[in-house]
Amino acid sequence: MKNVFYRFGLLAVSVFAVSACSDELDMGDNVKNSTAVPVIFIETPEHDSIADEKITASMKIISNPEGGFNDISGQPLDYDGNIRIKLRGTSSRFMEQQKYSFSTVDAKGNEYNTELIGLPSEHDWVLVNTVTDISLMRDALASDLWEKMGHWAPRTRTVEVVLNGRYNGVYLLQEKIKIGKHRLNINKLADYDNAGLDVTGGYIVSVNKYTEEDNTFESKQRGIPGWGKRNEGGLGDWDVPDEIVWTIDYPKKKNITAQQQEYIHAFVDSLENMFASDYWNDAVRGYRKYINVESFVDYLIHSEFMHNADGYYSSSYFYKVRERSGSEEGTFFAGPVWDHNFTMGNVNFSSNNVIDYWDYEGRQQGMIPMFWKQLVSDGYFLNLVKQRYTELRRTVLSEKSLFAFIDSYAAMVDEAKDRHLEAFHLLKTDEYPGGGVFSVFMENHVSSYEEEISNLKDWISRRLAFMDTSWLLE
């Protein structure tokens, strides 16, 4: 496995490795006695730092179940108990606001399921940082759109976090991608599901950033290299790896059996080898035998609309459902969507600042699976894309629908956003460039939140106009 540290991204070894927010984010006046979004208080023993290994901490959540403001001085608690928490992400761990994964646990340290801020009962959760997105909403918008398109997406709640008495800004409390009744509701694999139809599902795999600790294998087929189009920005020139690496996310590495490992590896190999064959688009022997075409159509539309700088090469998830009749047809799904802070014109690398570029043509950071570009070249698949896109433009991809979400979200964070933007110096001033330590990678350095929202709406209108020229049916 080559160049594993590449997958951590350039961000992890450049600006964030040598930069930090110089001001201590003291709680001070940053959190008032009442706020419009829920507040999460986390305390670690002796105020120990949160690192790669989970530690036990206490967590309290203030959330008004009937809406309105949250009184942090005396309101009943949504949650008051222990958690096990650790750092999450790669480049984000070098930022002044970090990501975390945590599990709700009882007094004995055993994981247990519980509702948090109205989200369905579970024990695995993620706190997603927003320090690289001045709008605070790109991840939330992406999940909301995927759900409105008819798929399960990790649900979110916008919160403010106070860590060990220090204001830590606005986060998204988000469901973790996993198989479960209230998450990705497909068959789980037991350790005895090793043959016949039982071994065929379910699995979650991804093309993603990885470490040596992950359960990975290299693709049998070379992906699409490419630097995109007019890639001015903060990344500069750096080597692109010459392989695509798949990660088996479920079953976990410690739980997967040898038979299950062999099955899903062989399935992905067969899928990619088929795309490399001369019959890849045959109606019987080609890709329709393997993939759920509708999910791939929607994933492509979603990815291209969001114009994700990490699109297709990172945080790109798929799942394999259990077969019922022995046929593989339609059992490999694209999704769920994940990680959309570097989207919608937010950054100046990987063509994210270029409206008229299709992301399936190639990514600046690394190769993407070659099947995305192939699918768009197939008349049958492209016709389905155009039909679906035209339908969505009348509904959830209309500017009316998208702008309604943006306006509602902006109103919800009206107070919280001021504390967050000030804490991390995200607005452009005489003293700061705007964007905090992430400023070198920011496409737009804005002087107000309102300017950011205006830019976001303008970007959406221009991106949809570009997509309309190719995909909108008369």
Order of alpha helices (4+ residues) and beta strands (2+ residues): alpha-beta-beta-beta-beta-beta-beta-beta-beta-beta-alpha-beta-beta-beta-beta-beta-alpha-alpha-beta-beta-alpha-alpha-alpha-alpha-alpha
